[in-house]
Amino acid sequence: MTHPVPSAPPVAVPGAAPPFIEVRRVTKTFPTKGEDVTPLEHLDLSIARGQFVALMGPSGSGKTTLLNLIAGIDRPTAGTVRVGPTEVSALTTRALARWRNRHVGFVFQQYNLIPVLTAAENVEMPLLLMRLSRAERARKVAVALDAVGLSDRATHLPRQLSGGQQQRVAVARAIVAGPELLLADEPTGNLDAQAAQSILRLLAALHERFGQTLVMVTHDPRAAGVAGRVIHLDKGRIEADEAARPVEVSP
């Protein structure tokens, strides 16, 4: 079995700000009954604060595994993952949960909304783990729903919303606590073309407005075109790292 040549860590530039996300010599192996599966091996990656990065690659290339390691949902078999001042890969399970709730927002392909709760109540969920008054929670929910254009749908249940509107509620839930890191895993994968374009415009607008670091897994070049940087993975290695080629997203 041949092993990929590890990529060299970037050379530090004197006076440059440290990377916000720093993945160093990361390997992730999943044991199976047969041969172990290693979607990432000896991976190095740096992402600056405020960047909008798209992760692309074929199925099994390691892009979702990488996203989960950055989020602290999974742990590397070897290597380290740092976000800001925090070495995420070294946190305990309880500390990870606290860190994610304070610093990370998630948008998934599945909307993961609670069907018996209204849009506003779904958006409020992350705030219930914080020491906030009811009035402060209500204010933050109102701001988040306004940011995604759903102020008039606050009292609607998920079943009363279209797929695109449900994903907008999920985006509002992801940003309501003001996280510095937003992670999106195929956020347009369950949407028709028109709704997908709407969500892409929304993510680009929110990134412009709030300046969070945004890392998005996608297989769609149109989705990647709204990012500022596109990283192509294949067989657990970075095959290309380039500025995005803008793709026009129709209004």
C-alpha positions in Angstrom: 0.0 0.0 0.0 1.4 3.4 -1.0 1.1 6.4 1.3 0.6 9.9 0.2 3.4 12.4 0.6 2.4 14.7 3.5 1.9 18.3 2.5 4.3 20.8 4.1 2.9 23.2 6.6 2.6 26.8 5.3 5.6 29.0 6.0 4.8 31.7 8.6 4.8 35.2 7.3 6.3 37.7 9.8 3.6 40.0 11.1 0.8 38.0 9.5 -2.3 37.1 11.6 -2.3 33.4 12.7 -4.8 31.2 10.9 -8.2 30.9 12.4 -8.5 27.2 11.6 -5.4 25.2 11.6 -5.3 21.5 10.8 -1.9 19.9 11.3 -0.8 16.4 10.2 -4.3 15.1 10.6 -5.2 11.5 9.9 -8.6 10.0 10.5 -9.1 6.2 10.4 -12.4 4.4 10.9 -12.1 0.8 11.9 -14.3 -1.7 10.0 -14.7 -5.5 10.1 -12.6 -5.6 6.9 -9.9 -3.2 6.0 -9.8 0.1 8.0 -11.0 3.2 6.1 -8.8 6.3 6.2 -10.6 9.2 4.6 -7.9 11.7 5.7 -4.2 11.1 5.9 -1.4 13.6 7.0 -3.6 16.6 6.0 -2.4 20.1 6.6 -4.8 23.1 6.1 -5.0 26.7 7.3 -8.0 28.9 6.9 -7.9 32.6 7.8 -10.5 34.3 9.9 -13.5 35.6 7.9 -12.8 33.4 4.8 -15.7 31.7 2.9 -14.2 28.3 1.9 -15.9 25.5 -0.2 -14.7 21.9 0.2 -15.2 19.9 -2.9 -14.4 16.4 -4.0 -15.9 13.0 -5.0 -17.8 10.8 -2.5 -15.3 9.4 0.0 -12.7 12.2 -0.6 -12.8 13.2 3.1 -14.6 16.5 2.9 -17.4 15.8 5.4 -14.9 14.0 7.7 -12.7 17.2 7.6 -15.8 19.4 8.4 -16.7 17.1 11.3 -13.1 17.3 12.7 -13.2 21.1 12.5 -16.5 21.1 14.3 -15.3 18.7 17.0 -18.0 16.3 16.1 -15.3 13.7 15.5 -11.7 13.4 16.7 -8.6 12.8 14.6 -6.8 9.5 14.9 -3.5 11.6 14.7 -2.7 15.2 14.4 -4.3 18.4 15.8 -7.2 20.7 15.0 -7.2 24.2 16.3 -9.9 26.8 15.9 -8.9 30.2 17.1 -7.0 29.8 20.4 -8.7 26.4 21.1 -7.2 23.0 20.3 -10.5 21.4 19.5 -9.0 17.9 19.2 -7.8 18.0 22.8 -11.1 19.0 24.5 -13.1 16.7 26.6 -16.6 15.7 25.4 -18.3 18.1 27.8 -15.9 20.9 26.9 -16.5 20.3 23.2 -20.3 20.6 23.7 -19.8 24.0 25.5 -17.3 25.2 22.8 -19.6 24.2 19.9 -22.6 25.9 21.4 -20.7 29.2 21.9 -18.6 29.3 18.8 -20.1 27.1 16.0 -23.3 27.2 13.9 -24.3 24.3 11.7 -26.3 24.0 8.5 -26.9 20.5 7.2 -28.5 19.0 4.1 -31.4 17.8 6.3 -33.1 20.8 7.9 -33.3 19.0 11.3 -36.2 21.2 12.5 -38.4 20.0 15.3 -41.8 19.5 13.7 -44.0 20.5 16.7 -42.1 23.8 17.2 -42.7 27.0 15.3 -39.9 28.6 13.2 -39.1 31.0 16.1 -39.0 28.2 18.6 -36.7 26.2 16.4 -34.4 29.2 16.0 -34.4 29.7 19.7 -33.1 26.2 20.6 -29.4 27.1 20.8 -30.1 30.0 23.1 -31.8 27.8 25.7 -28.4 26.6 26.7 -27.2 30.1 27.4 -27.9 32.4 30.4 -30.1 34.8 28.6 -33.4 36.4 29.6 -36.6 35.5 27.7 -36.6 39.0 26.3 -33.0 38.8 25.1 -33.7 35.4 23.4 -36.7 36.9 21.7 -34.7 39.8 20.4 -31.9 37.5 19.0 -34.5 35.2 17.4 -36.2 38.2 15.7 -32.9 39.5 14.4 -32.0 36.0 13.0 -35.3 35.5 11.3 -35.1 39.0 9.8 -31.6 38.3 8.5 -33.0 35.3 6.5 -36.1 37.1 5.4 -38.6 35.1 7.5 -39.9 37.6 10.0 -43.5 36.9 8.7 -43.1 33.2 9.2 -42.1 33.2 12.9 -45.2 31.4 14.1 -45.4 28.8 11.3 -44.6 25.1 11.9 -42.1 23.4 9.6 -44.8 21.6 7.7 -46.3 25.0 6.8 -43.1 26.1 5.1 -41.5 25.2 1.8 -38.2 23.3 1.7 -36.3 26.5 1.0 -38.0 28.3 3.9 -37.2 25.4 6.2 -33.6 25.7 5.2 -33.7 29.4 5.9 -35.0 28.6 9.4 -32.1 26.2 9.8 -29.7 29.0 8.8 -31.3 31.4 11.2 -30.9 28.8 14.0 -27.2 28.4 13.0 -26.5 32.2 13.3 -28.8 33.2 16.2 -26.1 32.9 18.9 -23.6 34.9 16.8 -21.0 32.1 16.2 -17.6 33.0 14.8 -17.6 29.8 12.7 -20.4 28.6 10.4 -20.2 25.1 9.0 -22.5 24.0 6.1 -22.7 20.4 4.8 -24.4 20.2 1.4 -26.8 23.0 2.4 -28.5 23.0 -1.0 -28.5 19.2 -1.5 -32.3 18.7 -0.7 -33.5 21.8 -2.6 -34.7 22.4 -6.2 -32.7 24.7 -8.4 -34.6 27.9 -7.5 -34.5 27.3 -3.7 -30.9 26.3 -3.9 -30.0 29.6 -5.6 -31.9 31.4 -2.9 -30.0 29.7 -0.1 -26.6 30.4 -1.9 -27.5 34.1 -2.2 -28.5 34.1 1.4 -25.2 32.5 2.6 -23.2 34.9 0.5 -25.1 37.9 1.9 -24.8 36.7 5.5 -21.1 36.2 5.1 -20.8 39.7 3.7 -22.9 41.1 6.5 -21.6 39.3 9.6 -18.1 38.2 8.4 -18.1 34.8 10.0 -15.6 32.2 8.9 -17.7 29.9 6.7 -16.7 26.4 5.6 -19.1 24.6 3.2 -19.0 21.1 1.8 -20.6 20.9 -1.6 -20.4 18.9 -4.8 -22.0 21.7 -6.8 -19.7 24.1 -8.7 -22.4 26.7 -8.6 -22.5 26.5 -4.8 -18.7 26.6 -4.7 -18.7 29.7 -6.9 -20.2 31.9 -4.1 -17.2 31.1 -1.9 -13.9 33.0 -2.0 -11.7 29.9 -1.9 -12.3 26.3 -3.1 -10.3 23.4 -1.8 -10.6 20.1 -3.8 -10.0 16.9 -1.9 -9.5 13.4 -3.3 -8.6 10.3 -1.4 -7.9 12.3 1.8 -5.5 14.7 0.2 -5.8 18.3 -1.0 -5.5 18.1 -4.8 -6.1 21.8 -5.5 -6.5 25.0 -3.4 -7.6 28.0 -5.4 -9.7 31.2 -5.5 -13.3 30.5 -6.5 -14.4 31.1 -10.0 -17.5 33.2 -9.5 -20.7 31.6 -10.9 -23.6 33.9 -11.4 -26.5 33.0 -9.1 -29.7 34.3 -10.7 -32.0 36.4 -8.6 
